[in-house]
Amino acid sequence: MNITSRLKRKIWQRASIAAAGSICVLGVLSGCGPESDAAAGSPQRKADLRSNLQIEGRQTFVFAGAATDGAYTASVRNAGPVAVRLLSRQGETETPIVVLAPGESAVHSFPIGQAALFENSTDTQASLVVLVWGETNVGMRYEPTKAESKAAGK
């Protein structure tokens, strides 16, 4: 495992620690390799952030969403065995974007202050390849899926 892979793994381990509800702020990653995983319609330049994102069952990964977070474009490829739902969140309003079956990909642009939500509503770990162009120095965290929150009485 090379130094870049170890660094990326360590950063995402820290994002996993943020599952308790705290916000993990990460800086810009660059030099992470070719953009062969980018969905059609993605920007034609090197991504500012590349992640092999793992989402445990019944969890949602939240990228950005603070009022001061800048705009960004995300390309997502489902590299795992289960479907993952991509949504946007502006304030309290969540809007579905797409459900990605295994092997499918999509690209979406998010305006200032809007969060990208990657929801795994299954019991199986999901795997995504995520590329981001634009703002990457943002908060990231895991949350229980809405169904899990309701079942727990939250």
Secondary structure as GFF3:
##gff-version 3
##sequence-region A 1 154
A	DSSP	alpha_helix	3	17	.	.	.	ID=ss1
A	DSSP	three_ten_helix	18	20	.	.	.	ID=ss2
A	DSSP	beta_strand	24	25	.	.	.	ID=ss3
A	DSSP	beta_strand	49	55	.	.	.	ID=ss4
A	DSSP	beta_strand	59	63	.	.	.	ID=ss5
A	DSSP	beta_strand	72	78	.	.	.	ID=ss6
A	DSSP	beta_strand	84	90	.	.	.	ID=ss7
A	DSSP	beta_strand	93	100	.	.	.	ID=ss8
A	DSSP	beta_strand	105	110	.	.	.	ID=ss9
A	DSSP	beta_strand	115	120	.	.	.	ID=ss10
A	DSSP	beta_strand	126	134	.	.	.	ID=ss11
A	DSSP	beta_strand	139	144	.	.	.	ID=ss12
A	DSSP	alpha_helix	146	151	.	.	.	ID=ss13
###
